[in-house]
Amino acid sequence: MTFRLFEFEDKAWLPENIREGMTDYLRFILNTGNFYEPVSPLIMQLLQQTSSTQVIDLCSGGGGTIEQIQKNLREKYYQQVPFLLTDKFPNINAYQFIQKKTAGKVNYVSLPVDASNVDASLKGVRTIFSAFHHFDKGTARQVIKNAVEAKEAIGIFDGGDKNLLMIAAIIILHPIIFILCTPFFRPFKMSRLLFTYIIPLIPLCTVWDGIISITRLYSPQQLLDIATSVDSAGFYWKAGKEKNKYGMRITYLAGYPVPALPH
């Protein structure tokens, strides 16, 4: 059994103010930089192949990159695709902020949603951004198996390169961004200032989780191996990497059910 160091975000005992501070930070970074812009065509393909009219985002954290992804689809493909944010630890304040900002085009589920056991009533293309590395292989397989059994398309996207340069960038850049940008994170909270500038738990936990995340990243082949280990006959899978404008690579796995040919 492979030993895995923990991430603070995974722990139920993590205080809500710290967790929300971490996920709000990640949303700010991902949306400001539009890091996941290159995978917009993949999401559009999943929607078209399945005739789906909604995206169910799993493991949304503080809303991550979804606001920007929704905007990308609207501007590049003239598609006003509704997104639904879900998480095991939903950041309701952030979701309400995004819902209002997008005039309801990005909505949310207020109750906890387990990515490995999604309620059958949540219909649409499933996406997971910057979170699949949180799962060990057994749980990762269950997440994919649950999508296959529900006959729902799924797109898994994780940005970052598994190397020491990426870890060094996290150690150097994250604290600088926290110091300079924290007052601009929304929704505004006094607790965020306290736990960033006075007792720096939010930046410390974020840097730790960022480093561990890099060590946990799956390769495209590993993602394909997990997907094909599931009884997914009738599903089409592809995996690979896309590079964004910053030179950072985004690993992806995309799968969708293929209609059976008529006899």
Beta strands, then each sheet from edge to edge (+ up, - down):
strand 1: 55-58
strand 2: 83-85
strand 3: 106-108
strand 4: 125-129
strand 5: 154-159
strand 6: 235-243
strand 7: 249-257
sheet 1: 3+ 2+ 1+ 4+ 5+ 7- 6+
end
